[in-house]
């Protein structure tokens, strides 16, 4: 029960530090996720930190099992977890969740440097997951709404088939 105020203080600190940060997610008052890197970045990864009852005297549970990390090889995940555990050992007895997230952010490139397969894997995953998204992309092709004036201007520029006249984008060399 002595660790409870500690946890409350660290929880409030995390909430205030990461307020508005889209990379941070509070899964529960003792479990947090942080995305290192932008969501489109092939070298981005997600770290999940959970506090056991005896935290911070004992190490938090660090996981990289999130679906977001599926493109990362098991060896790279283990390497990242090993490096984070070294950081945990150095910070035992203190509030360390923020330190772990920042350490991972600062060392993202080093953590992911041996992940050349990642770009290939993520491309193949995108292709596999991209196929079901075809109907969604068709919806996006919906034409934007034009005002009557915009339609008139467009009609003036184009022929009756809606095509621009030949040479509309030619550059006048003589000028």
C-alpha positions as CSV (number, residue, x, y, z in Angstrom):
1,X,0.0,0.0,0.0
2,X,3.0,2.3,0.3
3,X,3.5,2.2,-3.4
4,X,0.0,3.5,-4.1
5,X,0.6,7.3,-3.7
6,X,3.7,6.8,-5.9
7,X,1.7,5.2,-8.6
8,X,-1.0,7.9,-8.4
9,X,1.7,10.6,-8.7
10,X,3.3,8.9,-11.7
11,X,-0.1,8.3,-13.3
12,X,-0.9,12.0,-13.0
13,X,2.5,13.0,-14.3
14,X,2.1,10.8,-17.4
15,X,-1.3,12.1,-18.0
16,X,-0.1,15.7,-17.9
17,X,3.1,15.1,-19.9
18,X,1.4,13.2,-22.7
19,X,-1.9,15.1,-22.8
20,X,-2.8,15.6,-26.4
21,X,0.0,13.3,-27.6
22,X,-1.6,10.9,-30.1
23,X,1.3,8.4,-29.6
24,X,0.3,7.8,-26.0
25,X,-2.6,5.6,-24.8
26,X,-3.7,4.8,-21.3
27,X,-5.1,1.3,-21.5
28,X,-5.8,1.3,-17.7
29,X,-4.5,3.2,-14.7
30,X,-1.6,0.7,-14.6
31,X,-1.1,0.0,-18.3
32,X,0.1,2.3,-21.1
33,X,1.1,2.2,-24.8
34,X,3.4,4.5,-26.6
35,X,4.0,4.5,-30.4
36,X,7.5,5.3,-31.3
37,X,7.6,7.0,-34.7
38,X,4.8,8.2,-37.1
39,X,2.1,5.7,-38.0
40,X,3.2,5.6,-41.6
41,X,6.8,5.0,-40.7
42,X,7.9,1.5,-41.5
43,X,10.3,1.6,-38.5
44,X,7.6,2.7,-36.0
45,X,6.8,0.4,-33.2
46,X,4.5,0.2,-30.1
47,X,5.7,-0.4,-26.5
48,X,3.3,-1.5,-23.8
49,X,4.2,-0.9,-20.2
50,X,2.2,-2.4,-17.3
51,X,2.8,-1.9,-13.6
52,X,2.7,-4.9,-11.4
53,X,1.5,-4.5,-7.7
54,X,5.1,-4.1,-6.5
55,X,6.2,-1.5,-9.1
56,X,8.4,0.6,-8.9
57,X,10.5,-1.7,-6.6
58,X,10.1,-4.4,-9.3
59,X,10.3,-4.1,-13.0
60,X,7.2,-3.1,-15.0
61,X,6.0,-5.6,-17.6
62,X,7.1,-4.4,-21.0
63,X,5.5,-5.9,-24.1
64,X,5.7,-5.6,-27.8
65,X,2.9,-8.0,-28.6
66,X,0.6,-5.4,-30.1
67,X,-0.7,-6.1,-33.6
68,X,1.0,-2.8,-34.7
69,X,4.4,-4.6,-34.3
70,X,3.5,-7.6,-36.5
71,X,5.9,-6.4,-39.2
72,X,8.9,-6.4,-36.8
73,X,11.0,-9.6,-36.6
74,X,11.0,-11.5,-33.3
75,X,14.8,-10.9,-33.0
76,X,14.4,-7.1,-33.2
77,X,11.5,-7.1,-30.7
78,X,13.7,-9.2,-28.3
79,X,16.6,-6.8,-28.8
80,X,14.5,-3.8,-28.1
81,X,13.0,-5.5,-24.9
82,X,16.6,-6.4,-23.8
83,X,17.8,-2.8,-24.2
84,X,14.7,-1.5,-22.3
85,X,15.3,-4.0,-19.5
86,X,18.8,-2.6,-19.0
87,X,17.2,0.8,-18.6
88,X,14.7,-0.7,-16.2
89,X,17.5,-2.2,-14.0
90,X,19.2,1.2,-13.9
91,X,15.9,2.9,-12.7
92,X,14.5,0.3,-10.3
93,X,12.8,2.0,-7.3
94,X,11.9,5.1,-9.2
95,X,9.0,6.1,-11.5
96,X,10.4,5.0,-14.9
97,X,7.5,4.8,-17.4
98,X,8.3,8.2,-18.9
99,X,12.0,7.4,-18.9
100,X,11.4,4.2,-20.8
101,X,9.2,5.9,-23.5
102,X,11.7,8.7,-23.9
103,X,14.6,6.3,-24.0
104,X,12.8,4.3,-26.8
105,X,12.1,7.5,-28.7
106,X,15.7,8.7,-28.5
107,X,17.1,5.3,-29.6
108,X,14.5,4.4,-32.3
109,X,17.0,4.4,-35.1
110,X,19.5,2.3,-33.2
111,X,16.7,-0.2,-32.2
112,X,15.5,-0.6,-35.7
113,X,18.8,-0.4,-37.7
114,X,18.9,-4.2,-38.2
115,X,15.4,-4.4,-39.5
116,X,15.9,-4.1,-43.3
117,X,13.3,-6.8,-44.0
118,X,10.7,-4.5,-42.3
119,X,10.1,-2.4,-45.4
120,X,9.6,-5.4,-47.6
121,X,7.3,-7.0,-45.0
122,X,5.2,-3.9,-44.5
123,X,4.8,-3.5,-48.3
124,X,3.6,-7.1,-48.6
125,X,1.3,-6.6,-45.6
126,X,-0.1,-3.4,-47.2
127,X,-0.7,-5.3,-50.4
128,X,-2.5,-8.1,-48.5
129,X,-4.5,-5.7,-46.4
130,X,-4.9,-3.3,-49.3
131,X,-7.0,-5.7,-51.3
132,X,-10.1,-5.6,-49.0
133,X,-9.8,-1.8,-49.0
134,X,-10.7,-1.5,-52.7
135,X,-14.4,-0.6,-51.9
136,X,-13.2,2.1,-49.5
137,X,-11.0,3.6,-52.1
138,X,-13.9,3.7,-54.6
139,X,-15.8,5.7,-52.1
140,X,-13.0,8.2,-51.9
141,X,-13.2,8.8,-55.7
142,X,-16.5,10.5,-55.2
143,X,-16.4,13.8,-57.0
144,X,-16.2,16.9,-54.9
145,X,-19.3,19.2,-54.9
146,X,-18.8,22.2,-57.2
147,X,-20.8,25.4,-57.1
148,X,-22.7,26.5,-60.2
149,X,-20.1,29.1,-61.0
150,X,-17.3,26.6,-60.7
151,X,-19.2,24.3,-63.0
152,X,-19.7,27.1,-65.6
153,X,-16.0,28.0,-65.5
154,X,-15.1,24.3,-66.0
155,X,-17.6,24.0,-68.9
156,X,-16.1,27.1,-70.5
157,X,-12.6,25.6,-70.4
158,X,-13.7,22.2,-71.7
159,X,-15.4,20.8,-74.8
160,X,-18.8,19.0,-74.6
161,X,-17.1,15.7,-73.5
162,X,-15.5,17.4,-70.4
163,X,-12.0,17.3,-71.9
164,X,-9.6,20.2,-72.0
165,X,-8.7,21.5,-75.5
166,X,-5.6,20.1,-77.1
167,X,-2.5,22.0,-76.1
168,X,-4.1,23.6,-72.9
169,X,-0.9,22.9,-70.9
170,X,1.7,23.6,-73.6
171,X,4.4,26.1,-72.7
172,X,4.8,29.1,-75.0
173,X,8.5,28.9,-75.9
174,X,8.6,32.2,-77.8
175,X,7.7,34.2,-74.6
